[in-house]
Amino acid sequence: MKHIEVPVLIVGAGGAGLTASMLFADLGIESLTISSTASTSVLPKAHVINQRSMEVYRKLGVAEDIYAHGTPPENMAATGWYAGLVGKDPIYGKEIARQESWGAGYTDPDYIAASPCRQTNLPQIRLEPILLKHALKKSPEGVLFNNELISFEQDDDGVTSTVLNKETGETYTVRSAYLLGCDGGRTVGSALGIEMQGQRNILYSVSVHFSADLSQHVSDPSVLIHWMWPAHTGLLTLLIPMGPEKWGPDSEEWVFHENYAADDKRIFDDEAMVADMKMALGLPDLEPEVHKITRWSFEALVAERFQENRAFLLGDAAHRHGPTGGLGLNTAIQDAYNICWKIAAVLRGQAAPELLATYEQERQPVAATNVRRSTENAMNHMAIGQALGVSPMQSEEENLAALKRNWSDDPADDEFRAKLRSAIAAQSMEFREHNIEAGYRYESLAVVTDGSPGPQPVEEIRVYEPSTRPGSPLPHAWLEDHRGNRFALQDLGDVGQYVLVAGEAGAGWVEAARSAAAEEGIDVLAFTVGHTEGDYLDPRCAWTRNRGHGPAGAVLIRPDKFVAWRADAAAEEAPGQLRQVLRAIHQKH
């Protein structure tokens, strides 16, 4: 039997697994990624990629490739609600409301100030091949498809896994120091006896991925997701362009979504699902080229544990979300960004194994929040339907009468319109959930608190407020060197490298960081930043505004771009203090 030894075995080659593979390659840690499937995903799901995730891909050198294939920003600036698509009454296809979404195509000042990266949209069937290409470029023999994990055993020193090569029928063993379960919960979590907790089967949906020319029926090129309430069905249906070459109304491919009762056996009949789609769209003569029909249930689940000894759960293996808000894939990407640098530090002997316990401490609360938010987003869509007065229990004429009140001149309908507008405005909880996406914070043993009070957010969901309070994500700032070259602050420092940013009078912290890093064997890039003085200049005062310390203070940034520690001013024993900070983060007591 063939035997392979590798520091890390990654089970699953989706968003989490391929991101982890690239991170380990850039960290200089060998890994092997296996997948039981024959290829990357064939499902057009998980298409929204938020700013924080694009920052990870920017650091990995993948962002520009994703942007090149993704939705142009002008074609995902808004979301819209419509009275169906086509039907017998003139109001069919009429816009009920429109709302800016995800930074309005990177024109919203808050989103521009938050990150050097704009949000984008690229379905998983097109994202994963890009991730795979870059993963194989970084590690040419590091990803194997049609290789299935059969079993694994842990001991004090590592993990021994048995893998089946489905093409040859050969089984072989892999000995690794650590195992990452990125397999959607198919094998690793259940083998560890870890239960998923929460709500199952909240609703059932069918998605039809198809090609057709809908340009004469879809009008607004800025709208990405079309939320349609056709009067003849009374059911919410979704229509989303999928590109790949053109977007907006000219998109060559689309995905249609509709919900069904849990006991409706018709969902397993492909012809019936296509017929339902054509009927809901009001296009009985449509001849779509159907690529894939998928059935799935909306779940809200979080694993009771994210770690069991040397095995860790990431992505859907650790948390399962509904699609509303696009949080599932993005949470998975951040899982990988959190755990990979920690494993690398332990493997290099820079950190004690106890550092790895902070993965669950940090990521489980974030995942739980995101799962809850996905469900709340979905429930508010139902509230919009109720505010519209549309129902599958009513006739088409009754639903048409309800819909027409939205455009009525009758003052008696003013209260109806006000309540409807309020319900739709509330959906910004999904399309402007900026603090959920960009402002989540960590509390763990890998964060050294400075005793400052916890944040009191202006608005918990929609308003991201940059901060350097330890545990916060690194605020964005454009910096310039003395040649006038401009850099995003987060671009400074390699994958796996700490960054110490001191104020313009904080040279003592820079020297202390270099001394402490040399003694601890940890890579720290240190420099000063000020508006008029420093190693880098802060031309827009963006860093000065958010740094949270005086001219002689400093902030230490972890490799995953979260603030680890902050000092307001200079310190006499700066080298010793920073050594203690680094040892505390790395659990070397």
C-alpha positions as CSV (number, residue, x, y, z in Angstrom):
1,M,0.0,0.0,0.0
2,K,1.3,3.4,-1.0
3,H,2.1,5.8,1.9
4,I,2.3,9.6,1.8
5,E,3.6,11.9,4.5
6,V,2.5,15.5,4.4
7,P,2.1,18.1,7.2
8,V,-1.6,18.9,6.3
9,L,-4.3,16.8,4.6
10,I,-7.2,18.9,3.3
11,V,-10.4,16.9,2.6
12,G,-12.5,18.7,0.1
13,A,-11.6,20.9,-2.9
14,G,-14.3,23.6,-2.7
15,G,-13.9,27.2,-1.7
16,A,-12.5,26.4,1.8
17,G,-10.3,23.6,0.7
18,L,-8.7,25.3,-2.3
19,T,-8.2,28.6,-0.4
20,A,-6.5,26.6,2.4
21,S,-4.3,24.9,-0.2
22,M,-3.1,28.2,-1.6
23,L,-2.6,29.7,1.8
24,F,-0.4,26.8,3.0
25,A,1.6,27.0,-0.3
26,D,2.3,30.7,0.3
27,L,3.1,30.0,4.0
28,G,5.7,27.4,2.9
29,I,3.8,24.5,4.4
30,E,3.3,21.4,2.2
31,S,-0.3,20.2,2.0
32,L,-2.3,17.6,0.0
33,T,-6.0,18.3,-1.0
34,I,-8.2,15.4,-1.9
35,S,-11.8,15.4,-3.2
36,S,-14.1,12.5,-3.7
37,T,-15.7,14.3,-6.7
38,A,-14.4,14.1,-10.2
39,S,-14.0,17.9,-10.6
40,T,-14.8,21.2,-9.1
41,S,-18.4,22.1,-8.4
42,V,-21.0,21.8,-11.2
43,L,-23.5,23.9,-9.2
44,P,-24.1,27.6,-9.9
45,K,-24.4,28.5,-6.2
46,A,-22.4,30.6,-3.7
47,H,-21.9,33.4,-6.2
48,V,-21.5,36.6,-4.0
49,I,-17.9,37.2,-2.9
50,N,-17.6,40.0,-0.3
51,Q,-14.9,42.5,0.3
52,R,-13.2,40.6,3.1
53,S,-13.0,37.5,0.9
54,M,-11.6,39.5,-2.0
55,E,-8.9,40.8,0.3
56,V,-7.8,37.2,1.0
57,Y,-7.7,36.6,-2.8
58,R,-5.9,39.9,-3.3
59,K,-3.2,38.7,-0.9
60,L,-3.0,35.3,-2.7
61,G,-2.7,36.9,-6.1
62,V,-6.1,35.6,-7.4
63,A,-8.3,38.7,-7.1
64,E,-7.7,40.1,-10.6
65,D,-8.5,36.8,-12.2
66,I,-11.8,36.6,-10.3
67,Y,-12.7,40.2,-11.2
68,A,-12.0,39.5,-14.9
69,H,-14.5,36.6,-14.9
70,G,-17.0,38.0,-12.5
71,T,-20.0,40.4,-12.8
72,P,-19.0,43.9,-13.8
73,P,-19.8,46.3,-10.8
74,E,-22.4,48.2,-12.8
75,N,-24.3,45.0,-13.3
76,M,-24.6,44.2,-9.6
77,A,-25.3,47.7,-8.2
78,A,-28.9,46.9,-7.2
79,T,-31.5,44.3,-6.5
80,G,-35.1,44.6,-7.6
81,W,-38.6,43.4,-6.8
82,Y,-41.1,42.9,-9.7
83,A,-44.7,41.9,-10.4
84,G,-43.6,38.7,-12.0
85,L,-41.9,38.7,-15.5
86,V,-44.5,38.2,-18.2
87,G,-48.3,37.8,-18.0
88,K,-51.7,38.9,-19.2
89,D,-51.9,42.2,-17.3
90,P,-49.8,45.2,-18.1
91,I,-48.3,45.3,-14.6
92,Y,-46.5,42.0,-15.1
93,G,-42.8,42.7,-15.1
94,K,-43.3,46.1,-13.6
95,E,-40.8,47.2,-11.0
96,I,-42.2,47.3,-7.4
97,A,-39.0,48.6,-5.8
98,R,-35.3,48.8,-6.3
99,Q,-32.5,48.9,-3.7
100,E,-28.8,49.4,-3.8
101,S,-26.9,46.3,-3.0
102,W,-23.4,45.4,-1.7
103,G,-21.9,48.9,-2.1
104,A,-23.8,49.9,-5.3
105,G,-21.1,48.7,-7.6
106,Y,-18.3,50.1,-5.4
107,T,-19.8,53.6,-5.5
108,D,-21.0,53.7,-1.9
109,P,-18.5,55.8,0.0
110,D,-18.7,53.5,3.0
111,Y,-17.6,50.5,0.9
112,I,-14.9,52.4,-0.8
113,A,-13.5,53.5,2.5
114,A,-13.7,50.0,4.0
115,S,-11.5,48.1,1.6
116,P,-9.3,48.3,-1.5
117,C,-11.4,45.5,-2.9
118,R,-14.9,45.7,-4.3
119,Q,-17.5,43.0,-3.8
120,T,-18.0,40.8,-6.8
121,N,-20.2,38.0,-8.1
122,L,-19.0,34.8,-9.7
123,P,-20.9,31.5,-9.4
124,Q,-19.1,28.6,-7.8
125,I,-18.9,26.7,-11.1
126,R,-16.7,29.4,-12.4
127,L,-14.9,30.5,-9.2
128,E,-13.6,27.0,-8.3
129,P,-11.7,26.4,-11.6
130,I,-9.9,29.7,-11.0
131,L,-9.0,28.8,-7.5
132,L,-7.9,25.3,-8.7
133,K,-5.7,26.8,-11.4
134,H,-3.9,29.0,-8.9
135,A,-3.7,26.3,-6.3
136,L,-2.0,24.0,-8.8
137,K,0.3,26.8,-9.9
138,K,1.4,27.2,-6.3
139,S,1.5,23.4,-5.6
140,P,1.5,21.4,-8.9
141,E,0.8,18.0,-7.3
142,G,-1.2,19.3,-4.3
143,V,-4.8,18.7,-5.4
144,L,-6.3,15.3,-6.3
145,F,-9.8,14.6,-7.5
146,N,-11.5,11.2,-7.4
147,N,-9.7,10.5,-4.2
148,E,-12.0,9.7,-1.4
149,L,-11.3,9.7,2.4
150,I,-12.4,6.3,3.7
151,S,-11.3,6.6,7.3
152,F,-8.8,8.3,9.6
153,E,-7.3,7.7,13.1
154,Q,-5.8,10.3,15.3
155,D,-3.0,9.8,17.9
156,D,-0.8,12.2,19.9
157,D,1.5,12.9,17.0
158,G,-0.7,13.0,14.0
159,V,-3.5,11.7,11.8
160,T,-3.4,8.5,9.6
161,S,-5.9,8.6,6.8
162,T,-7.0,5.9,4.4
163,V,-7.8,7.2,0.9
164,L,-9.4,5.5,-2.1
165,N,-8.3,6.4,-5.6
166,K,-11.6,5.9,-7.3
167,E,-10.0,5.8,-10.8
168,T,-7.7,2.9,-10.0
169,G,-9.4,1.3,-7.1
170,E,-6.2,1.6,-5.1
171,T,-6.2,2.5,-1.4
172,Y,-3.3,4.3,0.2
173,T,-2.5,6.0,3.5
174,V,-1.7,9.6,4.3
175,R,0.1,10.5,7.5
176,S,-0.3,14.2,8.4
177,A,0.2,16.4,11.4
178,Y,-3.3,17.9,10.9
179,L,-6.5,17.3,8.9
180,L,-8.8,19.9,7.6
181,G,-12.4,18.8,7.0
182,C,-13.6,21.0,4.1
183,D,-15.9,18.3,2.7
184,G,-19.3,19.9,3.3
185,G,-19.9,17.6,6.3
186,R,-19.9,14.4,4.2
187,T,-17.2,12.5,6.1
188,V,-15.0,14.2,8.6
189,G,-17.5,15.8,10.9
190,S,-19.6,12.6,11.3
191,A,-16.5,10.5,11.8
192,L,-15.5,12.7,14.6
193,G,-19.0,12.5,16.2
194,I,-19.5,16.2,15.9
195,E,-23.2,17.1,15.7
196,M,-24.7,20.0,13.6
197,Q,-27.0,22.0,15.8
198,G,-29.8,24.3,14.7
199,Q,-32.8,24.2,12.2
200,R,-33.1,21.7,9.4
201,N,-35.4,21.8,6.4
202,I,-36.7,25.3,6.9
203,L,-37.9,25.2,3.3
204,Y,-37.2,23.3,0.1
205,S,-36.1,24.9,-3.1
206,V,-35.5,23.9,-6.6
207,S,-32.9,25.7,-8.8
208,V,-32.8,25.5,-12.6
209,H,-29.6,26.6,-14.3
210,F,-30.4,27.2,-18.0
211,S,-29.4,29.2,-21.1
212,A,-32.0,31.4,-22.8
213,D,-32.3,34.8,-24.3
214,L,-34.4,36.8,-21.8
215,S,-33.2,40.3,-22.9
216,Q,-36.6,41.4,-24.2
217,H,-38.2,40.6,-20.8
218,V,-35.5,41.8,-18.3
219,S,-34.8,45.5,-18.5
220,D,-32.6,47.0,-15.7
221,P,-28.9,46.1,-16.3
222,S,-27.9,47.3,-12.8
223,V,-30.0,44.6,-11.0
224,L,-28.3,41.3,-10.1
225,I,-31.1,39.4,-8.3
226,H,-34.7,39.7,-9.5
227,W,-37.3,39.0,-6.8
228,M,-40.5,38.3,-8.6
229,W,-44.1,37.9,-7.2
230,P,-46.1,36.8,-10.2
231,A,-49.9,37.2,-9.6
232,H,-50.8,33.9,-11.3
233,T,-48.7,31.8,-8.8
234,G,-48.6,34.0,-5.7
235,L,-45.2,32.6,-5.0
236,L,-41.8,34.3,-4.7
237,T,-39.5,33.3,-7.6
238,L,-35.9,34.4,-8.3
239,L,-34.1,35.0,-11.5
240,I,-30.3,35.6,-11.4
241,P,-28.0,36.2,-14.4
242,M,-25.0,33.9,-14.6
243,G,-23.0,35.3,-17.5
244,P,-20.5,34.1,-18.4
245,E,-19.5,36.6,-21.2
246,K,-22.4,39.0,-20.9
247,W,-24.3,40.2,-17.8
248,G,-27.5,42.0,-17.0
249,P,-30.4,41.5,-19.4
250,D,-28.0,40.1,-22.1
251,S,-26.7,37.3,-19.8
252,E,-26.5,34.0,-21.7
253,E,-27.2,31.9,-18.6
254,W,-29.6,32.2,-15.7
255,V,-30.6,30.5,-12.5
256,F,-34.3,30.3,-11.5
257,H,-35.3,29.5,-7.9
258,E,-38.7,28.5,-6.5
259,N,-39.7,27.1,-3.1
260,Y,-41.8,24.0,-2.6
261,A,-43.5,22.2,0.3
262,A,-41.4,19.6,2.0
263,D,-43.8,16.8,1.0
264,D,-44.2,17.8,-2.7
265,K,-42.9,14.8,-4.6
266,R,-43.1,16.6,-7.9
267,I,-39.7,18.3,-7.2
268,F,-38.0,15.0,-8.3
269,D,-39.6,15.3,-11.8
270,D,-37.2,17.4,-14.0
271,E,-39.9,18.0,-16.7
272,A,-42.3,19.2,-14.0
273,M,-39.7,21.6,-12.6
274,V,-39.0,23.1,-16.1
275,A,-42.7,23.4,-16.7
276,D,-43.2,25.2,-13.4
277,M,-40.4,27.6,-14.3
278,K,-41.9,28.4,-17.7
279,M,-45.3,28.9,-16.1
280,A,-43.9,31.1,-13.3
281,L,-42.0,33.3,-15.8
282,G,-45.0,33.5,-18.0
283,L,-43.1,32.1,-20.9
284,P,-44.9,28.9,-21.9
285,D,-43.1,28.8,-25.3
286,L,-39.6,29.3,-23.8
287,E,-37.2,26.6,-25.0
288,P,-34.3,26.8,-22.5
289,E,-31.2,24.8,-22.6
290,V,-31.2,23.2,-19.2
291,H,-27.8,22.6,-17.7
292,K,-28.6,21.4,-14.2
293,I,-31.6,21.1,-11.8
294,T,-30.8,20.9,-8.1
295,R,-33.0,20.3,-5.1
296,W,-31.8,21.6,-1.8
297,S,-33.2,22.5,1.7
298,F,-32.6,25.7,3.6
299,E,-30.8,24.9,6.8
300,A,-29.4,26.9,9.7
301,L,-26.8,24.7,11.3
302,V,-23.5,25.2,13.3
303,A,-21.2,22.4,14.4
304,E,-21.1,21.9,18.2
305,R,-17.3,21.9,17.9
306,F,-14.9,23.1,15.2
307,Q,-11.9,21.0,16.4
308,E,-11.3,17.5,17.6
309,N,-7.7,17.0,18.6
310,R,-5.8,17.4,15.3
311,A,-8.8,17.6,13.0
312,F,-10.7,20.8,12.1
313,L,-13.9,21.6,10.4
314,L,-14.2,24.4,7.8
315,G,-16.9,25.7,5.5
316,D,-20.1,23.8,5.2
317,A,-18.6,21.1,7.4
318,A,-18.8,23.6,10.2
319,H,-21.8,25.7,9.3
320,R,-24.6,25.6,6.8
321,H,-26.4,28.7,5.7
322,G,-29.3,29.6,3.5
323,P,-28.2,31.5,0.4
324,T,-29.8,34.8,1.4
325,G,-26.9,37.3,2.1
326,G,-24.3,35.1,0.4
327,L,-22.6,34.4,3.7
328,G,-21.8,30.7,3.3
329,L,-18.8,30.7,1.0
330,N,-17.5,33.9,2.5
331,T,-17.5,32.4,6.0
332,A,-15.7,29.4,4.6
333,I,-12.9,31.5,3.1
334,Q,-12.4,33.3,6.4
335,D,-12.3,30.0,8.2
336,A,-9.3,29.0,6.1
337,Y,-7.6,32.4,6.5
338,N,-7.9,32.0,10.3
339,I,-6.7,28.5,10.8
340,C,-3.9,28.2,8.2
341,W,-1.4,30.7,9.7
342,K,-2.0,29.2,13.1
343,I,-1.2,25.7,11.9
344,A,1.9,27.0,10.1
345,A,3.1,28.7,13.3
346,V,2.7,25.5,15.3
347,L,4.5,23.4,12.6
348,R,7.4,25.8,12.6
349,G,7.7,25.7,16.4
350,Q,6.8,29.3,16.7
351,A,3.6,28.6,18.6
352,A,2.3,26.1,21.1
353,P,-0.5,23.7,19.9
354,E,-2.9,25.6,22.3
355,L,-2.9,28.4,19.7
356,L,-5.1,26.1,17.5
357,A,-7.9,26.2,20.1
358,T,-8.4,29.9,19.2
359,Y,-9.8,28.8,15.8
360,E,-13.0,27.6,17.4
361,Q,-13.0,30.5,19.9
362,E,-12.9,33.0,17.0
363,R,-14.8,31.4,14.1
364,Q,-17.7,29.6,15.8
365,P,-19.4,32.8,17.1
366,V,-18.9,34.5,13.7
367,A,-20.4,31.4,11.9
368,A,-23.4,31.4,14.3
369,T,-24.1,35.0,13.6
370,N,-23.9,34.5,9.9
371,V,-26.2,31.5,10.0
372,R,-28.7,33.5,12.0
373,R,-28.4,36.4,9.6
374,S,-29.0,34.3,6.5
375,T,-32.2,33.0,8.0
376,E,-33.4,36.4,9.1
377,N,-32.8,37.7,5.6
378,A,-34.9,34.9,4.1
379,M,-37.7,35.5,6.6
380,N,-37.9,39.2,5.7
381,H,-38.5,38.3,2.1
382,M,-41.6,36.5,3.3
383,A,-42.6,39.6,5.2
384,I,-42.4,41.5,1.9
385,G,-44.8,39.1,0.3
386,Q,-47.2,39.6,3.2
387,A,-47.0,43.4,2.9
388,L,-47.7,43.0,-0.9
389,G,-50.8,41.0,-0.1
390,V,-49.8,38.3,-2.6
391,S,-50.5,34.7,-1.7
392,P,-50.7,31.3,-3.5
393,M,-54.1,30.9,-1.7
394,Q,-55.5,33.7,-3.7
395,S,-56.7,33.9,-7.4
396,E,-54.7,35.7,-10.0
397,E,-57.2,38.5,-10.0
398,E,-56.9,38.9,-6.2
399,N,-53.2,39.0,-6.4
400,L,-53.3,41.5,-9.3
401,A,-55.6,43.8,-7.3
402,A,-53.2,43.6,-4.4
403,L,-50.1,44.4,-6.6
404,K,-51.8,47.3,-8.3
405,R,-52.2,49.1,-5.0
406,N,-48.5,49.8,-5.2
407,W,-49.1,52.1,-8.1
408,S,-52.5,53.4,-7.1
409,D,-53.3,57.1,-6.9
410,D,-56.0,56.4,-4.3
411,P,-55.0,58.1,-0.9
412,A,-56.6,55.1,0.8
413,D,-53.6,53.0,-0.4
414,D,-51.0,55.4,1.1
415,E,-50.7,53.3,4.3
416,F,-50.4,50.1,2.3
417,R,-47.5,51.7,0.3
418,A,-45.8,53.0,3.4
419,K,-45.8,49.5,5.1
420,L,-44.6,47.9,1.9
421,R,-41.8,50.4,1.5
422,S,-40.8,49.8,5.1
423,A,-40.7,46.0,4.6
424,I,-38.5,46.4,1.5
425,A,-36.3,49.0,3.1
426,A,-35.7,46.4,5.9
427,Q,-34.2,44.1,3.3
428,S,-31.0,46.2,3.5
429,M,-30.3,43.7,6.3
430,E,-29.2,41.5,3.4
431,F,-28.0,43.9,0.7
432,R,-26.2,46.3,3.0
433,E,-25.1,44.0,5.8
434,H,-21.7,45.7,5.8
435,N,-20.9,45.3,9.5
436,I,-21.7,41.6,9.3
437,E,-19.4,41.2,6.3
438,A,-16.6,43.5,7.3
439,G,-16.9,44.4,11.0
440,Y,-17.0,41.1,12.9
441,R,-14.5,40.9,15.8
442,Y,-12.6,38.2,17.6
443,E,-12.3,37.5,21.3
444,S,-9.8,34.8,22.1
445,L,-6.4,34.0,23.7
446,A,-4.8,35.1,20.4
447,V,-6.0,38.6,21.0
448,V,-4.3,40.8,23.7
449,T,-6.9,43.1,25.1
450,D,-6.0,46.7,25.9
451,G,-8.8,47.2,28.4
452,S,-10.8,49.5,26.2
453,P,-14.6,49.2,26.3
454,G,-16.3,47.0,23.8
455,P,-17.9,48.6,20.8
456,Q,-21.3,50.2,20.9
457,P,-22.3,50.0,17.2
458,V,-24.3,52.7,15.5
459,E,-26.2,49.9,13.8
460,E,-25.3,46.3,14.3
461,I,-25.9,45.0,10.7
462,R,-25.6,47.8,8.2
463,V,-22.9,50.2,9.4
464,Y,-19.3,49.1,9.6
465,E,-17.2,51.3,11.9
466,P,-13.4,50.8,11.4
467,S,-11.5,50.3,14.7
468,T,-8.1,49.1,15.9
469,R,-9.4,47.8,19.2
470,P,-7.7,44.4,19.6
471,G,-9.8,41.7,17.9
472,S,-11.0,44.0,15.1
473,P,-10.2,43.6,11.4
474,L,-7.5,45.9,10.1
475,P,-9.0,49.2,8.8
476,H,-8.3,50.1,5.2
477,A,-5.9,53.0,4.4
478,W,-4.0,54.1,1.3
479,L,-0.4,54.8,2.2
480,E,2.4,56.4,0.1
481,D,6.2,55.8,0.2
482,H,8.6,58.7,-0.3
483,R,8.7,58.1,-4.0
484,G,4.9,58.7,-4.2
485,N,4.1,55.1,-4.8
486,R,0.7,54.2,-3.3
487,F,-0.1,51.0,-1.4
488,A,-3.1,49.6,0.6
489,L,-1.9,49.1,4.2
490,Q,-3.1,45.5,4.1
491,D,-0.8,44.8,1.1
492,L,2.2,45.4,3.2
493,G,3.5,42.2,4.7
494,D,3.6,38.7,3.3
495,V,1.2,35.9,4.0
496,G,2.1,34.6,7.4
497,Q,3.9,37.8,8.5
498,Y,2.9,40.0,11.4
499,V,2.9,43.8,10.8
500,L,3.5,46.4,13.4
501,V,2.3,49.9,12.4
502,A,3.6,52.7,14.7
503,G,2.7,56.3,14.7
504,E,5.0,58.9,13.3
505,A,6.8,59.3,16.7
506,G,6.8,55.5,17.3
507,A,10.2,54.5,16.1
508,G,10.9,52.9,19.5
509,W,8.1,50.4,18.8
510,V,9.6,49.6,15.4
511,E,13.0,48.8,16.9
512,A,11.3,46.9,19.7
513,A,9.4,44.8,17.2
514,R,12.5,43.9,15.3
515,S,14.3,42.9,18.5
516,A,11.3,40.9,19.8
517,A,10.8,39.2,16.5
518,A,14.4,38.1,16.2
519,E,14.4,36.7,19.7
520,E,11.1,34.8,19.2
521,G,11.9,33.6,15.7
522,I,8.7,35.3,14.3
523,D,8.6,37.3,11.2
524,V,7.4,40.9,11.9
525,L,7.4,43.8,9.4
526,A,7.5,47.1,11.3
527,F,7.3,50.7,10.2
528,T,6.0,54.1,11.1
529,V,3.0,55.9,9.5
530,G,2.0,59.6,9.8
531,H,0.4,62.2,7.7
532,T,3.6,64.3,7.2
533,E,6.3,62.0,8.7
534,G,7.0,58.3,8.9
535,D,8.3,55.4,6.8
536,Y,5.0,55.7,4.9
537,L,2.7,58.7,4.6
538,D,-1.0,58.7,5.2
539,P,-2.2,61.2,2.6
540,R,-5.9,61.0,3.3
541,C,-5.5,60.7,7.1
542,A,-7.5,57.5,6.9
543,W,-5.1,55.6,9.2
544,T,-4.7,58.6,11.5
545,R,-8.4,58.8,11.8
546,N,-8.9,55.1,12.8
547,R,-5.6,54.0,14.4
548,G,-6.9,54.6,18.0
549,H,-3.5,55.7,19.5
550,G,-1.3,58.7,19.7
551,P,1.7,59.6,17.6
552,A,4.0,57.4,19.7
553,G,1.6,54.4,19.9
554,A,1.5,51.2,17.8
555,V,-0.8,48.4,16.5
556,L,0.3,44.8,15.9
557,I,-1.6,43.1,13.1
558,R,-1.8,39.3,12.9
559,P,-1.2,37.4,9.6
560,D,-4.9,37.2,9.0
561,K,-5.2,41.0,9.2
562,F,-6.8,41.2,12.6
563,V,-5.5,43.5,15.3
564,A,-3.7,41.5,17.9
565,W,-2.6,44.3,20.3
566,R,-2.5,48.0,20.6
567,A,-0.5,50.6,22.6
568,D,-1.5,54.2,23.0
569,A,1.9,55.6,23.6
570,A,5.6,54.8,23.9
571,A,6.9,52.4,26.6
572,E,10.2,52.2,28.4
573,E,10.3,48.4,28.2
574,A,8.9,48.2,24.6
575,P,11.1,45.1,23.5
576,G,10.1,43.1,26.6
577,Q,6.5,44.1,26.3
578,L,6.3,43.0,22.6
579,R,8.0,39.7,23.5
580,Q,5.3,39.1,26.0
581,V,2.6,40.0,23.5
582,L,4.0,37.6,20.9
583,R,4.4,34.8,23.4
584,A,0.9,35.4,24.7
585,I,-0.6,35.2,21.2
586,H,1.4,32.1,20.4
587,Q,0.4,30.5,23.8
588,K,4.1,30.1,24.8
589,H,3.8,30.7,28.5
